[in-house]
Structures are given as C-alpha cells and as structure tokens.
C-alpha cells in the first residue's frame, strides 16, 4: 500500500514538474533566439559599415579621376 502511494505521488509529481521543465526550455529557446538576433544585427551593422567604406572609396576615386582628367585637358 505504501509503495502504491509513493508511485502515485511520483507519477503526479512528474506531471506537475513537466511544465517547469517546458518553461525552462522555452526560456533557453528565447535566449538562443536573442543571441541569433544579436548576431544578425552585428552582421547587418558590419555590412553597413563596409558599404559606407566602399562608397567613400568610390567618391574619392571619382574625385581623383576628375582631377586627373582636368590635368590632361591642360
């Protein structure tokens, strides 16, 4: 009789604790999604900076090209 009560108690206890375990995995999933989000934001920022550098280089080369062209015309 005592064994049956213990088994029943453990059975109900396992069901009552399972939502806590699910919450923990949900929290872990949330943290992982936040990490991936942060990584994506960093990649986007890096790409933006690289694009700005390319634009600056293009503008500088364009200005130098115009200066060289003016020198050749003289």
Secondary structure, 3 states (H helix, E strand, C coil): CHHHHHHHHHHHHHHHHHHHHHHHHHHHHHHHHHHHHHHHHHHHHHHHHHHHHHHHHHHHHHHHHHHHHHHHHC
